[in-house]
């Protein structure tokens, strides 16, 4: 029997409320609770929620809002300086983790192509975990935030190139022209966004600023509109949303917009973490558990060390290097997307795909524990570490 979206939402949010209460009583991270709920209610658990693909598509809006809100908190001059500083760190760290993933999967007998895809999936860190667990209103964490954001954005650019390459392996429509088009259109999108904000959007907001509902609608429309524009030119919706936020960051209205959209962002992010747990095929766990445990352990142990060493080379302190390293010490939601796309184009088999997924989920869970129990975050279980 086909389930309605309303019934699925009822199960997800009622279940999330119950399991979140238990998590808080037992001092567990809420992100872990949402993933566990997905595994329990999803098609490979109790099968009470079966259309996880639809929920995942809806949940992607949460990532878009997350990047939009992040952009609202970033001054363009600071962002530009940080991107220049972090480029070498992003490129070198990506190469190191790609090699680790390739070599480790090779030990377990995967094909050459599968080893390459597994290696690529380890290159990136989670935008959601990195940003959601980062305080946004404490001034002395501002530099940490700039470093984390700069590295994640550069990784996003690398991920887009990788996804285009994977797509081109099975499609004649993707070629060098696609890459050149995206490369040229990127600065055009940035320039157009700032011009539109300066001469049209801000004037509209200033004229009708007493209508809060109007500001709310304009902000959502601007965010999603630029996200769609970015996708149309070969970039990601997340990058478009981030540009939309940065283009508004210098406006006094940015703080109000950010506060207004936070509940909406959290709504979609609950769906995102639920869909991660629900989409994993538990019946294949026995086939991938050993390599997944090893890969996750290597990611969790080595990412903080590598980022710390590389950040020290660009004059960051050891303490800053460790904190940024631990906050980025997991794989990424891009890893899940790479696994899905590589499987759909027959570049890798189901076992290799589930190896990537299992590694991502394990690293998400353990990394969340590490950050929440050791560093300031908005959802820390300790009052001493909780920061908005």
MARLUM-597741 format. One record per residue: x, y, z of N, C-alpha, C in turn. Coordinates in steps of 0.001 Angstrom, whole numbers, plus 500000, padded with zeros to 6 digits. Example, Ala and Ser with C-alpha at 12.3 -4.5 7.8 and 13.67 -1.06 7.14 Angstrom:
% MARLUM-597741
513190494310507800512300495500507800513200496700507800512850497750507080513670498940507140512900500030507870
END
This chain:
% MARLUM-597741
500847498797500000500000500000500000500880501249500000500549502180499136501334503400499037501075504297500249502152504801500828502041505639502011501977507108501617501211507872502378501150509300502124502346509988502766502683511157502225503778511931502787503428512379504206502144512684504442501716513129505775501947512030506802501605510780506446501798509671507376503286509438507627504097509556506585505542509407506749506097510486507669505633511728507474506081512815508336505646512586509788504421512058509957503946511752511309504876510764511994505223509683511300506107508678511886507485509261512185508002510044511250509359510578511411509442511552512572508529512524512612508675513582513612508155513159514985507150512301515021506731511766516315507806510840516866508320509986515975509406509103516401510644509884516797510945510958516058512110511781516380511951512456517732510724512905518034510483513543519325510707512556520473510247511318520291510401510304521345511865509914521516512516509603520394513896509120520489514858510250520861514512511495520492515332512633520903515244512844522417514056512616522972513902512724524429514772511700525139514750510472524622515593509424525205517070509770525051517429510325523887518827510679523643519300511762524614518451512738524859518838513810525777518950513312527215518034512409527613518119511847528955519397511036529148519831510356528086521039509524528173522276510251527657522130511558527379523239512425526975523896511936525673523044511633524673523514511202523359523243512307522334524069512404521282523840513423520243522532513178519483521819514237519179520549514103518469520737513594517046521846513948516406522079513474515040522096511954514997522713511346516010522769509886516099521359509317516237520524509987517035519146509534517243518364509541515937518539510570515110517802510652513853518224509554512878519530509272512804520013508206511920519497506852512395519537506624513707519038505369514270517555505199513983516788506268514114515355506210513821515120505821512364515923506368511452515792505996510048516038504518509818517058503969510480517355502544510338516222501689510899515584502146511989514499501381512616513217501403511798512864502562511239511583502713510548511677502536509036512888502550508493513074502505507048512768501157506431512937501045505115512570499823504392513371498595504791514555498775505382515369497632505805515240497364507293514347498120507964514023497886509358512587497430509462511747498240510118510327497890510252509524498182508989510127498842508002509484499163506716508207499994506904508208500866507879507057501744508096507138502995507227508352503366506840508564504461505887509379503882504737508799503847503549509440503159502432509956504086501334509350505251501181509750506150500085510876507074500552512035506483500811513150507279501328513755508171500252513579507822498991514115508659497912513419510024497903512093510006498077511342511264498133511780512083499340511901511441500497512311512145501705513713512719501553514586511966500880515952512450500673515965513684499784515107513681498749515014514850497865514496516067498630513489515835499486512957516927500298514018517428501269514756516476501862515756516838502868516898517651502280517127517522500977518194518294500352517953519797500502516682520172500627516362521580500840516981522066502148517074521175503135517703521548504401519159521902504228519860521159503377521262521465503108521378522820502409520456523082501485520458524358500771520258525517501751519288525381502660519066526431503660520264526577504595520891525455504929522062525493505804523169526335505177523419526122503890524467526890503209524066528345503028522782528610502818522297529989502703522521530746504020522139530123505131522336530750506437523814530936506745524618529983506311526052530110506506526594531317505754526141531489504518526574532635503728526174533958504340525002533993504991524555535224505638525485535660506758526233534719507303527123535024508430528563535280507990528813535272506669530187535406506167530357536718505410531255537565505896531574538789505173532417538449503943532094538997502770532803538638501538534320538814501624534793539878502255536245540102502324536935539030503154536322538638504284536891537579505115536892536250504374535793535982503665535670534722502945536734534608501860536937535669501100537933535650500026539328535377500580539651536030501687540959535823502297541144534377502775540090533811503332540179532459503858540266531424502745539547531644501651539614530707500526541020530666499936541653531817499809543025531864499304543959531096500232543722531230501519544599530613502507544417529098502568543192528632502350542883527223502577542996526345501340543258526923500172543263526134498937544279525000498980545505525303499380546550524280499424546181523164500392545620523525501544545219522524502536544142521599501960543146522170501272542052521376500706542563520407499646543443520882498781543941520031497684544831518912498228545781519242499094546705518230499624545975517196500486545054517651501332544316516707502172543460515772501325542870516281500256542060515441499364542914514349498730544114514697498322545011513713497716545409512637498723545693513040499944546092512086500981544972511078501255543743511562501439542645510666501797542194509818500614542327510326499405542039509501498223543008508319498171544275508569498475545262507492498489544973506474499577544569506942500751544247506032501857543059505140501487542011505742500924540840504965500542541141503964499442541936504391498464542301503490497357543103502296497867544118502578498668544983501508499153544254500532500066543399501042500934542686500179501875541690499278501161540915499826500238539944499009499510540639497994498612541844498316498144542622497377497331542961496125498130543224496296499416543547495161500286542396494166500386541163494636500190539996493768500322539502493245498973540286493426497927539996492784496650538994493469495754538734494738495974537819495461495083538520495764493758537729496004492715538306496278491408539013497629491400539787497862490364540550499104490254539623500328490287538546500246489514537607501371489470536923501570490815536529500467491466535881500572492770536823501168493812538093500771493762539078501342494691539222502849494472539217503251493209539330504676492889538129505455493421536910504910493235535699505585493704535670505639495229536064504544495877536117504535497344537111505591497837538262505671497181539254506678497554538725508087497407538035508336496300537456509663496065536430510006497141535648509016497559534595509277498549535156509696499898536424509362500174537037509737501447537635511139501429537666511773500263538318513079500142537576514192500858536266514031501051535431515140501486534961514978502927534685516101503580534123516118504923532684516620504865531912516294505889530483516600505875530216518088506104529548518700505142529136520098505291528137520240506434527212519303506523526165519396507533526740519270508939527537518220509181528097518029510518529093519135510844529931519498509874530929520530510109530305521862510483529187522198509852528569523502510088527523523454511198526709522387511229525658522310512247526248522254513655527426521658513794528036521543515117528991522690515416528942523740514591529824524882514784529041526058515353529459526626516492528759527803517028528809528957516029527714529701515937527653530794514959527611532170515606527350532253516903527172533560517526528230533888518571529267533075518671530340533335519629531538533896518874531910535106519172532905535802518359534260535113518345534676534540519458536019533973519466536114532660518708534991532186518153535033531012517282534914531409515803534926532700515543534731533164514174535815532652513233537073532706513660538154532263512793538062530756512520537692529999513546537478528565513344536414528339512276535327529099512381534254528975511403534708529313509993535513530347509859536003530731508526536866529634507926537718529016508741538565527929508247537727526730507808536786526346508664535938525194508346535144525455507071534538526626506980533733526972505806534592527030504545535764527660504632536640527745503474537028526382502946537404525473503843537796524126503428536612523359502840535446523481503462534274522769502955533851523274501583533927524582501369533565525126500056534522524664498968535806524645499292536774524158498311536552522675498023536224521906499057535908520497498840534656520344497975533679521232498159532468521180497340532800521378495859533710522298495581534116522532494188534770521272493617535663520646494398536307519413493954535254518320493738534272518241494655533224517226494551532394517404493284532104518647492911531339518896491688532100518398490466533407518653490435534229518164489328534190516641489265534286515986490435534251514527490506532907513988490009531811514605490462530489514143490054530278514305488549530771515394487990530693515571486531531501514494485813532669514155486365533507513126485756532818511768485795532193511420486922531481510150487039530307510113486079529586511221485996528450511298485088528894511164483635530051511735483307530546511680481929530968510278481530531215509420482518531621508045482210530498507257481554529256507691481752528126506962481163527262507836480263527661509085480071526843509995479271527702510745478266527216510800477050527938511534476010527662513026476080526721513424476959526345514838477064527311515641477925528134514961478721529056515635479624530466515509479078531118516606478798532462516599478268533224517825478704534359518109478063535162519275478443534386520583478390533448520690477442532669521922477323531862522183478595531363521108479201530579521253480436531423521849481544532664521367481679533559521889482710533897523358482456534190523680481202534546525057480856533362525993481099532162525517480759530955526311480972530759526630482455530915525608483301530756525817484740531823526753485286533057526594484794534167527419485268533951528888484916533487529161483719533264530535483286532012531134483927531012530299484138529749530801484671529823531112486160530772530504486881530873530691488322531076532167488701532111532847488169532261534268488516531106535124488003530512534731486877529355535466486360528179535378487323527979534194487908526902534014488878527137534882490111528385534922490588528714535730491761528463537207491483528981537700490354528800539106490003527343539479489835526581538621489167525155538897488950524398538940490269524773538046491188524091537997492489524301539294493261525532539774493321525813540999494074525153542214493430525140542265492103524487543382491414522983543376491668522370542184491570520925542077491787520563542476493212521355542028494186521085542368495591521201543873495810522257544472495286522512545893495520521450546791494905521047546494493673520183547433492947518695547054492945518373545835493324516962545428493283516504544864494625517159543806495097516648543089496266516639543950497528517738544610497803517797545428499018516829546599498969516617547152497777515662548267497647514234547788497934513908546573497471512592546013497753512417545749499251513469545189499869513397544881501306513264546164502122514026547192501764513952548465502492512588549122502341511978548962501199510681549596500959509564548914501755509665547577501886508586546825502536509068546098503787510057546672504486510639545969505619509689545811506810508590546539506835507648546390507953506779545142507797506780544548506604506039543302506371507008542114506514507023541547507703507984540474507966507744539245507090506491538978506807506174537840505946506794538025504558506794539258504078507371539540502759508874539277502752509571539715503798511019539486503885511316537992503914510507537257504661510656535806504749510517535160503371509501535552502616509266534989501282510370535376500302510790536636500352511851537087499454513152536329499726513457536121500996514682535408501352514660533974500821513540533276501003513431531901500505513501531877498979512796532811498344512830532866496887514223533132496342514955534038497001516325534363496566517246533160496760517121532503497883517945531329498169517705530220497139516461529825496959516147528723496043516362529120494583516113530406494271516318530869492899517781530777492483518683531218493355520101531143493014520603529703493065519997528879493921520350527454493941520019526805492600518846527108492065518459526569490765519344527123489648519683528399489738520557529001488722521923528329488713522442528027489896523746527362489987523689525974489349522618525236489619522483523912489018522379523996487500521731525017487006521543525165485562522856525391484826523865525939485514525147526201484848526209525165485216525776524052485846526702522963486119527335522972487490526931523914488357527423523927489731526402523203490615526615523245491930525657522591492826524683523616493388523509523133493775522513524003494395523049524591495697523872523807496415524428524280497682525335525489497484526152525463496451527030526603496175526200527831495792525149527630495010524279528740494655523630529354495881523178528506496813522566529013498039523574529775498885524802529290498931525838529974499707526126531357499115526218531443497787526438532731497130525277533678497429524062533134497441522890533950497767523014534536499172523506533749500112523675534234501473524773535266501599525929534996500987527057535932501065526689537273500442525927537252499358525554538503498687524672539391499569524027538786500576523190539548501507523885539830502838525087539265503031525728539276504346526032540679504864526306541615503981526649542972504422525417543811504753524229543275504505523002544015504774522586543854506231522038544917506847521554544809508231520436543792508404519731543469507313518609542542507387519072541090507487520372540822507258520892539454507220520623538706508521520811539366509651520622538716510950519171538298511152518245539166510762516823538830510894516463537635510019516940537626508793516651536515507878517205535207508446518423535259508970519054534058509526518227533485510676517777534344511574516966533879512704515630533310512238515054533898511210513750533457510721513800532074510085514898531765509416514980530524508645515540529338509427516076529558510616516678528447511359515700527314511665514458527587512113513524526468512354513219525670511084513101526373509949512835525699508679514015524816508292515228525317508504516431524526508231516446523249509066516156523360510357516200522199511242515155521157510855513999521610510390512950520689509932513481519784508818514114520379507836514612519601506704515830518756507071516658519229507993517839518469508366517486517200509139516390517236509900515925516011510545515585514966509482514925515397508418514611514486507312515875513946506661516900514803506544518136514375505906518795513243506693518954513413507994519623512386508789518758511129508904517441511287508927516556510120508899516778509331507616516858510033506479517001509345505190518337508611505084519382509109505754520674508410505757520521507036506396519882507004507586519698505724508260518751504801507515517700505379506911516685504562506249517163503965504932518112504601504272518520504145502935519581503055502956520112502746504152521181501747504208520591500339504297521029499458503392520546498079503340521269497246504397520588496983505490521206496275506610521582494840506259520946494250505241521239492860504888522628492699504272523199493790503768524535493729503183525631494115504174525255494345505415526228494820506394527345493811506640527001492508506678528024491484506937529123491485505884528773491847504640529743491811503541530741492965503593530367494070504244531222495265504190531685495748505558531287495039506627531538495568507960533028495710508269533859494741507886535288494820508215535989495962507476535881496022506120536524497164505442535928498510505845534615498539506140533988499803506554534525500264507901534675499320508839535231499662510152536660500182510015537453499536509156538840499957508973538907501342508320538115501559507269538112502855506594537630503965507532536564503690508275536048504693509205537080505013510283537770503976510780538801504198511802539940505043511253540339504780510009541420505560509393540993507014509197539766507210508752539261508576508563539240509322509889538673508690510909538525509348512209539867509615512878540837508724512642542140508888513283543064509823512513543011509767511179544008510476510377543558511856509905542264512070509708541846513397509234542244514510510197542016514359511508542470515432512412543976515667512346544755514594512221546215514728512179546654515444510906546090515017509765546485515609508480546095517082508424544851517416508819544435518815508797545259519656509762545573519100510931546382519835511897547759520165511331548413519176510713549750519394510158549721520386508998548714520266508129548627521168506981548276522593507409547399522734508384547025524072508852548193524746509574549021523975510242550198524565510877551160525131509836551161524531508652552041525016507576551573526356507013550319526729507273549843528057506832549668528963508051550479528677509079550618529556510251549442529531511215548637528477511203547588528334512205548170527650513443547590527917514606548083527321515843547756525837515900548489525125516745548243523694516909546836523428517428546391524234518390545050524064518951543976524271517888544152525323517063543202525573515991543194524423514995544390523912514665544493522808513720543769521571514200543933521245515495543253520073516038541733520244515996541253521419516404539798521611516438539198521522515046539801522206514075539296522133512697539378520700512183540487520009512499540650518625512050539577517702512587539256517834513875538213516979514449536835517350513918536595518629513683535289519035513138535106518535511703536204518332510991536134517821509615536544516348509552536536515673510684537048514305510761536044513241510432535363513348509301534398512345508844534333512411507321533616511484506696533381511615505259532153512501505060531654512567503842530683513606503503529390513034502951528329513857502983527112513499502270527385513384500768528426514060500287528840513874498894529294512432498655529839511779499680530241510377499555529034509508499220527906509783499871526682509030499598526194509284498179526292510530497730525882510868496373526796510217495343528095510204495619529053509550494730528752508053494633528444507427495782528117505999495789526883505723494937525852506547495105524619506351494338524864506534492849525557507611492472525770507900491058526674506853490409527734506433491115528644505436490561527959504084490396527017503774491293526267502521491171525289502590490009524606503713489870523617503862488800524257503861487421525529504263487320526242504244486044527055502967485863526892502007486806527529500686486750529050500749486846529582501815487425531029501891487644531452501018488822530577500871489807530865500034490967529658499147491256529884498072492020528811497169492386528137497584493678527092496831494048526340497141495261527195497027496520528111496064496534528935495893497731529846497090497955530486497570496882531353498751497007530539499976497393529323500086496838528456501209497184528116501197498671527790500018499192527445499933500607528668500081501504529843499764500986531065500049501740531209501556501954530991502334500900531068503795501012530002504314501973528778503792501838527687504250502703527946503900504166528393502662504425528652502234505800529775503052506422530820503334505650531925504156506143531446505555506489530603506108505623530071507456505873529235507494507150528320506531507301527438506519508471528250506338509750529206505402509745530046505187510929530837506441511281531397507080510264532192508287510537531303509436511006530072509533510466529126510550510933528841510364512429528541509115512802528155508835514179529285509129515156530455508538514896531565508683515841532074510118515872532162510759514708532633512138514648531703513068515425530393512831515326529439513642516082529697513525517579529945512290518034530260512088519455531519512852519848532555512755519030533828513405519347533657514911519484532954515514518521532797516972518536531904517406519682530781516733519844529806517165520844530351517050522266531182516048522512531706515853523864533021516583524130533611517191523098534918517810523289535021519262522850534097519739522007534205521092521480532863521816521608532886523148521665531627523903521728530756523638520511529473523445520730528528523237519638527130523614520108526219523886519171524857524271519562524076523145520232524457521872520001523690520748520547524539519911521495525550520504522094526378519784523064525524519346524248525819518143524774525049517659525922525512518308527214526703518900527211527229519581528387526910521076528305526414521637529422526148523077529468527408523884529229528542523356529670529824524068529528530200524262528066529832523304527203530220523353525791529110523848524873527899524040525398526798524405524516526886525883524138526957526134522837526987527500522283526002527568521126525296528660521005524366528838519880525115529245518622
END
